[in-house]
Amino acid sequence: MQMVDGITVDPNVMGGKPCIRGTRVTVGTIVGQLGSGVTRERLLEMYPYLTSGQIDDCLRFAAWRSQEEEIVFVEKSA
């Protein structure tokens, strides 16, 4: 999966934290609020300039970033 189109990372905006495109609202802010129990409806009240699709973008981005690939190194015996 490629980086989510609705999310930008710019070192000059919010210290380079991933943000919703065209805003200074970080992915971490939205995902953190959802994780603490704030509803999508409440988020849209708190940030009336956001859309439900942008909240989905934050969740997709967080899921993409959380994927890890485990590489196991095995030491050969002499």
Helices and strands as residue ranges (DSSP letters): E 7-8, G 14-16, E 19-20, H 27-35, H 40-46, H 52-66
